[in-house]
Amino acid sequence: MSLFPVLLLVLFFLQASLLPVFGEEPVPQVVVDADRVIYDEAGYTALAEGNVRLRYGEFRLQAPHVEMDTRTQLLRASAAPGELVTVHWRGRRLSGERAEFNLATQEGVVRNASGQVDALLFKGKELEVLPFETAVRTNRISARQARGGDRDGDMAFWEGATITTCTEERPHYRLEATNLVVVPGKRVVARNPKVYIGEFLLFRYPFDYVVQLDTKRRALQTSFFPFLSYEEDRGIGVGFSGPVTWPGGSLTLGLMYWKESEFEGWGKFEQELSDTVRLFGETEYSYEKESDEKTWRPTWGFRVLSGGWSGTMSWKQREAVEIEKQLGKIYRGTLERDPEFTLVGPWWSDGASGGWWRLHGTWGTYEEEGLRAERRGAGVELYGEGSGTNLVPFWKAKYMRYFYDRESAGGDDTQTVTEAALGFEWPLSSLRMRTTYFRRWVSGGSPLQWDAEEEAEELYQKITVPLGNGWKFAARGGYDLNASELQEMAYWVTYTLDCMEWELLVRDDLQNGDDWAGLRITILAFPDTPLGVGQEEIDDRGSRPKDLPGSGN
């Protein structure tokens, strides 16, 4: 039973001691409910035992035992073996065996702590929490590292932390790091973690494990699993990549070994100059099938993000381009972009159709096989989808008009490209069907080969078969309506757990023998950043844009 007279006395002394800290600002009261409360007026200490529940503004604490110094506002909470101290603070829940918090400075430490940030679940030997501004002022984190973080949030510094997104007692995967930092609303960075699959230690990741938490870039920075892939002309390939990070930037390094073409490698650099401007650079040493050569292919430029608009200026040398002109017909070549500017607008909702639309713009100078041409273009992109569990329609369209500074072989100096996809997802007993019709109209022409579009009319049918216990199989056929031929088959074998998904993809080119396969491993909390991926992707003409609002990207 709570000792209410003593509690009121405690509150009086606590409130009086906080006034010098907060001046004349409204001061939140400390409210304690416990089986027993003892206050030592001479020693300025308060003791609460048994089902202790303490409230102070947004701060909530539950513990079996709590001690507090009313002069320093230092609070100590502890629990017996098998019990926990639980803290709720600014929407975050933390648990541990012991906790120390200073209510005046809002700093604290939780021993043997566990908690959650975004979709990430943590356990650690010790967790230190500091207000964002305090962490910057005391140089626990630099102003550049903190750029873009939630200034009203709390910095978290973990020692001996385990990270996963699995909710089961024995997670399917986890990473163990000796040091981990959470920048509120920005990112989580773990230094050189060990990667476990179940209880098996896979390897020590030689790079930083980085998770972006801001709403525009919510994703893993890169893979922490090896790549596994197969291509008809290069054979089996295995590879690895990862980032090295610093304040506001990163360098991602990667290496791939192919049975037929041996080693390839790449490096990608990115640096934030402000909240809206990013520099980037990339170079890769890679094979290009058409020219049958392996060489360095550098890219550099900058990107501006503002108000939902994205503008990119880039230069690319010896870029190996691979573009599907029609189903089963792929253009390959080497291209120089010197430079290229692209502008993409935000998605706007259309109340009449229930869909979305956005604007595109581009300007660039390109060189291909000794031919140099300038291109300007503008257009609009549309997307929409229905809802429900039975017949679910979707539609996607894009219109672009390009202008060139020289004529094509047909005498045209403009090219208009209109693409449209219409489809339905629908059930057939226990099967899930997806039917997509795709059409491309082209008028005019381009003096360049890489962007000279061709008319196309295609039909895709995908069938997904659930096999039980997390397994499913899917197959998709691609039919060229103009040529009246089945051009390709694609196959998926998928195994889904509570937090991750393994997917084997196989593409069978029925006309040209351009076959490939890859193993994809996806952390379901970050579906747009697969962790193990083949070097190719299966194109879905009517797929939902990844950056559409509500897509989780």
Secondary structure, 3 states (H helix, E strand, C coil): CCCHHHHHHHHHHHHHHHHHHHCCCCCCCEEEECCEEEEECCCCEEEEEEEEEEEECCEEEEEEEEEEECCCCEEEEECCCCCCEEEEECCEEEEECEEEEECCCCEEEEEEEEEEECCEEEEEEEEEEEEHHHHHHCCCCCHHHHCCCCCCCEEEEEEEEEEECCCCCCCCEEEEEEEEEEECCCEEEEECCEEEECCEEEEECCCEEEEECCCCCCEECCCCCCEEEEECCCEEEEEEEEEEEECCEEEEEEEEEECCCEEEEEEEEEEECCCCEEEEEEEEEEEECCCCEEEEEEEEEEEEEECCEEEEEEEEEEEEEEEEEECCEEEEEEEEEEEEEEEECCCEEECCCCEEEEEEEEEEEEEECCEEEEEEEEEEEEEEECCCCCCEEEEEEEEEEEEECCCCCCCCCEEEEEEEEEEEEEEECCEEEEEEEEEEEEEECCCCCCCCCCCEEEEEEEEEEEEECCEEEEEEEEEECCCCEEEEEEEEEEEECCCEEEEEEEEEECCCCCCEEEEEEEECCCCCCCCECCCCCCCCCCCCCCCCCCCCC
